[in-house]
Amino acid sequence: MSLQTPSRKFSFSAVHPGARASQYETALLWLQDAGQVHKVHRVREVRPPLKLCEEQGAFRLFVIDCGLLGAMADVSPKMSVEASEAFKAAKAMFTMQLVAQTLIGRGLRPRYWARVNSSGRLDFVLDIEGAAIPMEVSAETAVRSQALCAFIAEHPKWKGLATFFRRL
């Protein structure tokens, strides 16, 4: 998968053209069991308990560490610290990776939500003490999240969380 075009969900065809889940299912399970990757499932609706709303066939895949992602993408630590032009293309992916890694490291189990035939999506949805909390992540500062605002407008009793990174 390209770091320049952040994917909405994992696609086996990005591994190999024409690939099917059944071909890579065992390898993916091995990587999960070894603790090298984490699946973040899409939920059909944002309603606790989120576990009951998971779509097993739709997920995002995160590696265990930003450094590992950087090594896989040939992004040197110097390139990311200096915020070079080459790094800017991958900034959104690294920001999502950092947030996912932090949430999982704190014992949370993030999911994401996306409308099936629309661009509306929430980067993460958390189930904390029986409350579903939508979360939007941005690699830029003070960016207004249209998806989060639209979701909150549709669900006025809900509160959301927007996370912005000034420099990553």
Secondary structure, 3 states (H helix, E strand, C coil): CCCCCCCCCCCHHHCCCCCCHHHHHHHHHHHHHCCCEEEEEEECCCCCCHHHHEEEEEEEEEECCHHHHHHHCCCCHHHHHCCCHHHHCCHHHHHHHHHHHHHHHCCCCCEEEECCCCCCEEEEEEEECCEEEEEEEECCCCCCCHHHHHHHHHCCCCCCEEEECCCC
